[in-house]
């Protein structure tokens, strides 16, 4: 491939080749998705038939949110790559709260499929009457009450087995049949993925059995059930579960991205879904695809410099420090209010002048501080550079930051 490319005189060859591989991967993804004959679609989003697994992101307890919170969450999810937005309904919600929430979400995302997640028939009805595209969690009980109404609106539904049913797959198949009898044509099956420690292996067996019996009906895969109940970095869990889902020919990956440790799950699942689609098309493992989910690990380590130990000066930190006559800085991560987004930046507040500086990396912050002549001591510059670099790392890794505290 390298022989066919015209290299840039300004970009290192390794970086140039990586960018080229990424562009080729994006183009192949576009071609693959364009050629798919889907089972059905939701506002143009292809479901099933070999389409890329779609990411459904839940706004947990959306019916408790105000308009600004809904806007900010939707903006974050869409920037992260969500294909479907799920309206989470809190326990005790009213039909009016569902109506308000659906209308608000629709105003911010008019072209994105919306789903509603509740077992309550009255709340399902409120969502249906106010324009949701997909209804989650239909079983024999709520199908008996609102199934015909859902069918009359030609909505897609996710069907689950009845709670406590001794034979999960038989219950799921019976409920799918019940939904079809009520005029629901766009069906998605959810055998329900259990968390680790609560029968994940058995639940995966149910998925496997269902897919053997029914190779066509789209499958719903609740990744968040596992990620939210495991104290481990989400990126590897999401990637692995997306790979398992791909082997099961699942079609929708669901996550609430609710807890702090699960932040970033929507983006991770979007990238993972693209990796699995490419890997399947290339008949390969999900590696060397042009993009990846390596965050802290390296695919290829750079060599460590070998040096002689003679004449070395052992570093030693100063035991004392002097307050800068020009003042001090409070460093933090911030989000700008009133913007409708959740974009974080580095924030530096100078005292006593009150000058406030925001930026996206350590260099532009420290350069601005120097340009404004807000420091007079080299050791203060050294300290600020260390703290700003920590803040930048926290920003890149989506971690929290507290001045003078380690980020790991």
Secondary structure in CASP SS format (residue, H / E / C, confidence):
PFRMAT SS
TARGET T0000
AUTHOR 0000-0000-0000
METHOD secondary structure of the structure
MODEL  1
X C 1.00
X H 1.00
X H 1.00
X H 1.00
X C 1.00
X C 1.00
X C 1.00
X C 1.00
X C 1.00
X C 1.00
X C 1.00
X C 1.00
X H 1.00
X H 1.00
X H 1.00
X H 1.00
X H 1.00
X H 1.00
X H 1.00
X H 1.00
X H 1.00
X H 1.00
X H 1.00
X H 1.00
X H 1.00
X H 1.00
X H 1.00
X H 1.00
X H 1.00
X H 1.00
X H 1.00
X H 1.00
X H 1.00
X H 1.00
X H 1.00
X C 1.00
X C 1.00
X C 1.00
X C 1.00
X E 1.00
X E 1.00
X E 1.00
X C 1.00
X C 1.00
X E 1.00
X E 1.00
X E 1.00
X C 1.00
X C 1.00
X C 1.00
X C 1.00
X C 1.00
X C 1.00
X E 1.00
X E 1.00
X E 1.00
X E 1.00
X E 1.00
X E 1.00
X C 1.00
X C 1.00
X H 1.00
X H 1.00
X H 1.00
X C 1.00
X C 1.00
X H 1.00
X H 1.00
X H 1.00
X H 1.00
X H 1.00
X H 1.00
X H 1.00
X H 1.00
X H 1.00
X H 1.00
X H 1.00
X H 1.00
X H 1.00
X H 1.00
X C 1.00
X C 1.00
X C 1.00
X E 1.00
X E 1.00
X E 1.00
X E 1.00
X E 1.00
X C 1.00
X C 1.00
X C 1.00
X C 1.00
X C 1.00
X C 1.00
X H 1.00
X H 1.00
X H 1.00
X H 1.00
X H 1.00
X H 1.00
X H 1.00
X H 1.00
X H 1.00
X H 1.00
X H 1.00
X H 1.00
X H 1.00
X H 1.00
X C 1.00
X C 1.00
X C 1.00
X C 1.00
X E 1.00
X E 1.00
X E 1.00
X E 1.00
X E 1.00
X C 1.00
X C 1.00
X C 1.00
X H 1.00
X H 1.00
X H 1.00
X H 1.00
X H 1.00
X H 1.00
X H 1.00
X H 1.00
X H 1.00
X C 1.00
X C 1.00
X C 1.00
X C 1.00
X E 1.00
X E 1.00
X E 1.00
X E 1.00
X E 1.00
X C 1.00
X H 1.00
X H 1.00
X H 1.00
X H 1.00
X H 1.00
X H 1.00
X H 1.00
X H 1.00
X H 1.00
X H 1.00
X H 1.00
X H 1.00
X H 1.00
X C 1.00
X C 1.00
X C 1.00
X E 1.00
X E 1.00
X E 1.00
X E 1.00
X E 1.00
X C 1.00
X C 1.00
X C 1.00
X C 1.00
X C 1.00
X C 1.00
X C 1.00
X H 1.00
X H 1.00
X H 1.00
X H 1.00
X H 1.00
X H 1.00
X H 1.00
X H 1.00
X H 1.00
X H 1.00
X H 1.00
X H 1.00
X H 1.00
X H 1.00
X C 1.00
X C 1.00
X C 1.00
X C 1.00
X E 1.00
X E 1.00
X E 1.00
X E 1.00
X E 1.00
X C 1.00
X C 1.00
X C 1.00
X C 1.00
X C 1.00
X C 1.00
X C 1.00
X C 1.00
X C 1.00
X H 1.00
X H 1.00
X H 1.00
X H 1.00
X H 1.00
X H 1.00
X H 1.00
X H 1.00
X H 1.00
X H 1.00
X H 1.00
X H 1.00
X H 1.00
X H 1.00
X C 1.00
X C 1.00
X C 1.00
X C 1.00
X E 1.00
X E 1.00
X E 1.00
X E 1.00
X C 1.00
X C 1.00
X H 1.00
X H 1.00
X H 1.00
X H 1.00
X C 1.00
X C 1.00
X C 1.00
X C 1.00
X C 1.00
X C 1.00
X H 1.00
X H 1.00
X H 1.00
X H 1.00
X H 1.00
X H 1.00
X H 1.00
X H 1.00
X H 1.00
X H 1.00
X H 1.00
X H 1.00
X H 1.00
X H 1.00
X C 1.00
X C 1.00
X C 1.00
X C 1.00
X E 1.00
X E 1.00
X E 1.00
X E 1.00
X C 1.00
X C 1.00
X C 1.00
X C 1.00
X H 1.00
X H 1.00
X H 1.00
X C 1.00
X C 1.00
X H 1.00
X H 1.00
X H 1.00
X H 1.00
X H 1.00
X H 1.00
X H 1.00
X H 1.00
X H 1.00
X H 1.00
X H 1.00
X H 1.00
X H 1.00
X H 1.00
X H 1.00
X H 1.00
X H 1.00
X H 1.00
X C 1.00
X C 1.00
X C 1.00
X C 1.00
X C 1.00
X C 1.00
X C 1.00
X C 1.00
X C 1.00
X C 1.00
X C 1.00
X C 1.00
X C 1.00
X C 1.00
X C 1.00
X C 1.00
X C 1.00
X C 1.00
X C 1.00
X C 1.00
X C 1.00
X C 1.00
X C 1.00
X C 1.00
X C 1.00
X C 1.00
X C 1.00
X C 1.00
X C 1.00
X C 1.00
X C 1.00
X C 1.00
X C 1.00
X C 1.00
X C 1.00
X C 1.00
X C 1.00
X C 1.00
X C 1.00
X C 1.00
X C 1.00
X C 1.00
X C 1.00
X C 1.00
X C 1.00
X E 1.00
X E 1.00
X E 1.00
X E 1.00
X E 1.00
X E 1.00
X E 1.00
X E 1.00
X C 1.00
X C 1.00
X C 1.00
X C 1.00
X C 1.00
X C 1.00
X C 1.00
X C 1.00
X E 1.00
X E 1.00
X E 1.00
X E 1.00
X E 1.00
X E 1.00
X E 1.00
X E 1.00
X C 1.00
X C 1.00
X C 1.00
X C 1.00
X E 1.00
X E 1.00
X E 1.00
X E 1.00
X C 1.00
X C 1.00
X H 1.00
X H 1.00
X H 1.00
X H 1.00
X H 1.00
X H 1.00
X H 1.00
X H 1.00
X H 1.00
X H 1.00
X C 1.00
X C 1.00
X C 1.00
X C 1.00
X C 1.00
X C 1.00
X H 1.00
X H 1.00
X H 1.00
X H 1.00
X H 1.00
X H 1.00
X H 1.00
X H 1.00
X H 1.00
X H 1.00
X H 1.00
X H 1.00
X H 1.00
X H 1.00
X H 1.00
X H 1.00
X H 1.00
X H 1.00
X H 1.00
X H 1.00
X C 1.00
X C 1.00
X C 1.00
X C 1.00
X C 1.00
X C 1.00
X C 1.00
X C 1.00
X C 1.00
X C 1.00
X C 1.00
END
